[in-house]
Amino acid sequence: MNYETLQELGEQELERQETIEHRIFCCTSTACLSSGSGATLNALKVLVDNGNSDETEAEIFQTGCMGLCSRGPLVRVDSKEKPDCFYQDVTPDVANEIFSRHVPSARNSSPDFEIDLSKHVLPQDIPFFTQQVKVVLNQVGQIDPENLKDYLAHGGYAALAHVLENMTPEQVCAEIERSGLRGRGGAGFPTGLKWKYVHLEKAEKKFVVVNGDEGDPGAYMDRTIMEYNPHRVLEGMMIAAYAVGAQYGYFYVRGEYPIAVDRIRLAIRDARRRKILGKSVMGTEFKFNADLRIGAGAFVCGEETALMHSIEGKRGSPRMRPPYPSTHGLWGFPTVINNVETLANVTSIINNGADWYADIGTEMSKGTKVFALTGQLKNTGLIEVPLGISLREIVYEIGAGVPDGRKFKAAQTGGPSGGCISDEFLDSPVDYESLNKLGSIMGSGGLVIIDDSINMPEFARFFMDFCVDESCGKCVPCRVGTVQIRSLLDKIIAGEGTKGDLEKMEKLCMMVKRTSLCGLGQSAPNPVLSTLKYFTHEYEELLAKDNGNEEA
């Protein structure tokens, strides 16, 4: 099936949807489902099925994450008479009221009691929405993630068709490199350069791997992207495959992400049926197929060499580099590995041009970044902001500040591999270089906000507990060093530590950073080192208070 035929399918779906008077979108991301949106969606479907509207009057659509997760379940009503009405905290009763208010034929069958919908209206002019710049998330709340025709109706696979018809692999690599796109999995390596390395390799086989093994506590960016728009990630994967000369690829997704797994599997199946995947992609000479591998929940498998071992059916543990995957990847063949968010940027870059993308962000950190904004804030959820935005804007404008009269204390970026940024750096830009200077990292995009009720040594121990549990044990610095760091933290928190223990812990952290085999061990001490740097007094107060002597 060529792209023209696919376009026709998309146009037919768009024309069909335009005949519907009221399109009602219900968020079915993991966050909203945990708040009860499954019951909300069923209630809306029952209203349509019970004959309260005809085929063209109203239709219910499931969508991915709409962003403001703390206000879920979220519903959007797009009516011809009044487009884009957003509602928050939508229970089945509220859904019934929304339906009866918007759909004329349902008004005679509305419940005897009335719900004050004004309490459930979600304004779109609040900073949470207006301060964002959406590239990856530009179709949130608009498409059904399980409907290929809907994706085609919104321009899906146009970028892939353009690449196959009008660009050479070398040109694709150059375009991505010129855009300044860097790996969104945490390391920030230039994506176009990585593709070029694999493209230049001469080999019988090459592979593309989508890293969806997001494991940071509080992080759910990649999961949500796969849930909301799986075909977008698949399309980015296929463009990468064309650029590097790969004919096969794998999605590697955590087993704890069942909705993402199901939707990626469905996207692959539907793409095969429509000849988007296969021996002749869209009727061209390009051959590519994709498959899904489900991870067992090991945090270390987010590291690329451990991930490849897991795909190969081996124990998920890292190996020394070099050689790098670009020369010796899956089964010894050149392999390009990109995380979900990285590949979700690709279609927008191809459709809008490298210069358009490079104009967003900073000189060294181009584009946008998706963050899971969590912790002690009034507004929490999934956000996409231009790199270089200040931490203050995220906390006090998008996040609407710290609730309950508490004060901002720190922001943890990069999960267990990152560090804490204190309030004195609230005006620092959020980009790769600035975060590194502050002793933290971008990571995959977890952003946890901490108020002044949190004890920082205990906060550091929480992340060290995680790293101890997730260490694969292959190298001594990580296997033994993280345990010893945690033991010293326990001793200090219990009031039994000395200044010598603080010095010993800092030296041990630096040793583990310098000598561990992979990124897990190399970054595991970051939460301890950053809290020691910016909150030294909290450690010292524990020593002075509990030991009761000057030497302590």
N, C-alpha and C positions, 0 to 999 in steps of 0.2 A: 504494500500500500504506500503510494507516494505522498508527499507532503500536501499536494493540492487536494487529494481525497481527504486527508486528515483535516485540512482547513474547512472543507465543506461540512464535515461532521461538527466541527466547532461552531461554524456559522449557523447550522441548523439548531444546535442546542441554544445558542444565544438568541435566535429568533423565537424559539419556544419559550424561553424564560421571559422575553420581553412582552409576551402576551399575558403573563401572570400579573394580576393587579397588586397582590401583596406577597412578597417573598419574605419569609420569616426564617432567620438564621439562628441556630442554637449552637453554642460552643460545646464541643465534645472532646476537648483536650483532657488530659489526665487531671489537671488542676480543677477544672470545672466539674468533671465527673465525680471527683472526690467530694465536691460540694453539693452533689445531687442533680447534676444536669441530665443524667440519664432519665430520671423520672420526669423532668421538665420536657425533654424531647418527646417522650412517650405521650405525655399529656397533650402536647401540640398536635402530634400525629393522630391521636384519637379524635380530636376536634375536627380535623379534616375528614377522617374516615367516616365519622358519624353523619356526614352530609351537611355540615354547616357551611360548606362552600363548594362550588363546582370546580372543575379542573383548572380553569383559568383565573379563578378568583384568588386562591391562596395555595401556596406550596411551602412545605417545611424542608429546610436544608440543614444538614449537620455541617459544622465547620471546625477548623482548628482553633488554636488559642487566639482570643481577641485582646490579650495583653494584661488587663487589670485583674489578675487572678484573685486578689483579695476580696473582690466584689462579686465573684461568681456565685451561681451560674449567670452567664451573660447571654442576652438575646438581642438581636438587631432586626428591626422591621424596615424593609425597603418597599414602600408603597409608591405608586405613581403619583398619588396626590400629596404625599408627604414622605420624601425619602429619608432613610437613615435615622430612625429613632432607636436609641440604645437604652437597654434596661439592665439593671443589676439586681442581684439577689432574687432571681426569678424562680420561685417555687412553682409547683403545678397549679396552685390556686392563682398565683400572680400571672402565670402563663395563660390561664383561662380568661382572666380579665384583659390582658393585653390583646388576646385574640378577638374578644368580643368588641373591644374598642376600635380595632383597626379593620376588621372584616364585617361589612354591613350585614351579611346574611346570618351572622352568628349573634347579633345583638339581641334578637328576640329570645335566644336560649341561654343568655348569660345568667349566672347564679343570682339568687335573691339578694345576697349581700354584695357590697361594692368595696373594692380595695383601693386605697389611695395610691394611685400609680405615680404621683409626683415624688413619692419617697423612693421609687425604683428607677426613675429616669437617671441616666448616666450622661452628664453633659460631655460633649466632645471638645469644648473650648478650654478645658482645664490643662495645666502644664504637662500632666502625665501624657497627654496625647499631642499637644501642640509643640512640645520641645523635642519630639522624636523626629528622626529622619529615617524613613523606612525604605530599604533596598531589598533585603532578604524577606522582610515581613510585609511587603507592599500589597499582598493579596489576602492578609489575614481577615477572617470574617466574611469573605466574599465567595469562596469556592468550596465545593464538597470534595474533601480529600480522597474520597473513594469513587469518584466519577471522572474518568479520563476525558469524557466529552466536555465536562465543565472546565477542566484545565485547558483543553484546546480552545474553548470559547474565550478564554482569557489570554490567548496568545501563546499557549503552551507549545513547545517544540519548534517554535519559529527560530530561535537562536541556533538550535542544532541544524535545522534545514539550511539556514544561511551559511553556517560553517561548512557543511558538506558541499554546498553548491558554489560558494564564492571564495573560500579561503583554503590555503594549503596548511598542513600541520605546522609548518614553521611560522606562518603568519598568526596562527592561533596562539602559539607559545609567546610570540612577540607581543601580541595584543594584551595578553594577561600580564606579562612582565611589565609592560608600559603602564598598565593601570595601577600598579603598586600594590595589588592584592597580596597580602601575607597570610600565612597559615593561621586560621582562627582556632586551632586546637591548643595553642598556648605558646609554642616556640616562636611563631612569627616569621618563619622562613619564607622568602619570596616564592610565591606559588608558580609564577611563570618560569623562574629559574629552575625550580624542581622539575617542572614538566620538560624543559629543554634538555636537562641532563638525561632524562629517560628517553626522550626522542632521539638523542644522538647515539644511544647504545644500539649496537647491532646484535640482535638475538632472535632465536627461533620463535620465542614467545615473550609477551609482555603482559603485565596485569595492572589493573587499577583497583584500588581498595578504598572504600568509603568507611572511615573510622567513626562509628556511632557508639563507641564504648565509653560514653561519658560517665564518669564515676565520682566526680567531686561532690561532697555533701552540699546540698542546697542548689546544685546546678541542674538545669533542665532545658538548656537552649537547644541542643541537638535533638533531644527527644521531641520537643515541641515542633521543631521544623519538620521532622519526619512525619509527625502526626498531622500537621496542617497542610503540607504540600509535598508529598512523597515524589511526585513526578518531577518537581523542580530539581530535587537532588539527583534523581536518575538522569535527567537531561544534562545537568552539570557533569555528572560522571561520564556520560557518553561523549561530551565535548572533550573532556580530558583524555579519554581513550583514543579519540581521533587524533588529538594533538601529539600523543606520545607513540602511537602505533600499536595500541593494545587491542586484543580481540576478546578479552574476557575480564570480568570484574566481579568483585565481591562486596556486598554490604556486610559489615561486621557490627551487629547491634546487640546491646546488652539484653539478657533474658528478662530483666526486670522491666523492660519496656514493651509489654504485650501489644498495646495499641499501635505503637510505631512498627513493631514486627509485622503485625497483620496488614498494615497499610502499605508497607514497603513490599511485602509479598504480593499483595493485590496489584500494586502498580507494575511490578515486574510481569505478572501474569497478563494483565491487560495490554501492556506494551508488546509482549510477544504475539498476542492475538491480532493486534493491529499492524504487525510487521515493523514496529518501531525498533524492536530488538530482533536479532536473527542474522541469517546469512546475507541478507541484502537490506540494510537499514534504509527505510523509506525509498526503496527501489534503487539505491545507489550501490556502488561496489564496496562500501564500508561494511565490515562484518563485526558484530559485537553482541555478546550475550552477558547476562548478569545473573548472579545467584545470591542467596542470603545465608549467612552463617550467624548463629546465635551464641553470644558469649555466656559464660557461666557466672559472671559477676565479679571477676577478679579485677581489681583496680589497676594492677600492673599491666593488664592487657590493653590499656589505652596507649602504652608505649609501643611504638611501631614494630620492633623486632619481636616482642612478646605476642603482639597481635598476630603477626604472620605465623609464628609457631602454632598458635591456637587454630588458625584456619587450616594449617597443614595436618591437624589432628594430634599435635604434640602438646606437651605441657606448656602453658603460657608463661614462659620466663624469658627475660631479655638476653641478648648476646652482645659481645663487644662490637663496636663500630669504629673504624671501617672494618669490612666493606659495608657500604650503605645500601639501603634497598634499591636505590636508583641503578645499581649495578648487580647486586645479588639480593633479590627479594624473595617472593614466593617461589618455592622449589628451585631456588638459585637463579631465577630469571629477573630481569629488570622490572621494578614495580614502583608505581607512584601511589603514595598514600596521602589522602587529604581528609580532613574531618568534614562533617556534614555541612556546617555553616560555610566553610570555604567554598565548597562546590555549589552551594545555594546562591552564592554571589555571581557565579560565572554567567548565567543566562542574562542577567541585567547588564553585565559588562559588554557582552556581545551585542545585545540589542541597542544599548545606548552609547557604546564606545568607551575606549580606555580613558580618554580625556575627561569625559563626564564623571567617571568614577574617581579619577585622580584629583578632581577638584573638591572632593569631599574629604574631610579629615585634615591632617597636618602634613608637613613636608615629608616626614619619614614614615608616618603611620596613616596610610590612605584608607578612605572608605568609612564604613560604619562598623559598629560592633554590637552584637546582641548580648545582653546581660540578663541573667536571672537575678532580679533585684529582690532580695529577701532580708529578713531580720526585723529590727525594731523601727519600722517606718509606718506611716499612715497608709501609703499606697505601695503595695508590693505586686510584682508580676514580671512579665517578660517585656523588656524594652529594647529598642534599637536606636542608638545615638551615634552621632559622628565622632570619630576618634579625635581627641583633643578637647572634648567638653570637660568642664571642671567637675570635680567631685562635689563641690557645693551645689551646682545646678542639679545634679542627679539626686542628691539627698534632700535639698530644701524646695526644689521646684517640681521635678518629676515625682519624687517620693513624698512630697508635701510635709517633710520634716518628721522628727521623732515624736511619738505620741506620749500621752500621760504626763506631760510636763517634764519629761526627762531630757537630758542633754546628749547630743552626739558625742561619742567617745572615739570610735575608730571604724574604719571600713576594712573588711578582710577581702582581698581580691585574690583570685587564683586558687581558691579552695585550700586543701591541705598542703599544696605545693607553694602557696603564696604567702603573703605577709600582711600585717596590720598597718594601716596608715592612720596616724593620729590626727586630731582636729587641727593642728597647726598647719597641715598640708591640704586643707579643704579646697583651697583655690588652685591646687596643682592640676594640670591637665591629665586626663585619663588616656594615655597612649602607651605604647610599648616602652619607649625610652624613659619616660618620666617615672613609670612604675618601677622599672629596674633600678633607677637611681635611688628610689625610696626604699629599696630592699624587698620589693614585692614583684609580682609578675602579672601579666594579663590573664594567663591561664585560659581555660576554655570559656570563661565568662561568668563564673559565679561571683556575686557581689553581695556580701553579707554586712549589714549595718548594725553596729553595736552601740548601745547607749551606756550611760554612766553607772548602771546597775551591775555591769558585768565585771568580774574579776579576771584580769588578763592572764595571770599564770594558769588559772584553771581553764581559760579559753584555749591557751596554747596546748595544755595537756589533752584537751578534747581531740585536737587535730593530730597530736603525737600518738594517741591511742589508735586513731584510724590508720596511721602510717605503719605502726607496729603490726596491726592485724593484717594489713594488705601487702606487707613485704613478702616477696616470693622466696626469700631466704637464700638466693643463689650466691650473693656476695656478703662477706663478713661485715664490712662497714655498715651496710643497711640492716642486715639481720641482727647483729649484736649492738651496733651503735645506737639505733633507734630505741632499743629496749633500755640501754643505759641512760639515754637522755630522759626517757620517761621516768626511770627510777629516781634520777636526781630531781626531776620536777615533783614527784610524789614526796620526796624528802623535804623539799623546800616548802611546799604547800602545807605539809603537816607541821611546819614550824621547827623542823629538826635540822635545817640546812645552815651552812656557814657561807661567808663570802668566798671562801675557797671553793665551795660547791658551785657557786655561780660562775666563777672563773673556769672551773673544770668543765661545766656544762657548755659554756661558750666555745672553749677549745674543741670539745668533742663534736659540737655542731659543725664547726669549720672542717674538721677532719672527715666527717661523714659526707659533707657537701663535695669535698675535693676528691674523695676516693671511691665513692659508690659507683656501681656499674651503670645504672640507668637513671633516668630522670626522677624516678620515685625517690630514691635515696639521696640524690643530689639536691633535691628541693625540699625534702622532708623537714629539715631544721628551720626552714624559713619562718614559720609562725613563732618559733621560740626566739630566734635571733631578732626578729622585728619587734616583738613585745619586750625583749630585753633592752633594745635600743631606745624605744619610745616610751616605755613604761617601767623604767628601771626602778623607780621609787616603789612600785607595787611589790616587786620582789624583795627589795631592801626592807620595806615595812614588815613583811612577813618574818624576815630574819630578826630584825631588831625587836619586834613585838614579842615573838615567841621564844627567842633565845635569851632575851633580857640581858645582853652584855654587849659592850662596844665592839668586840672582835667579830661578833656575829653580824 
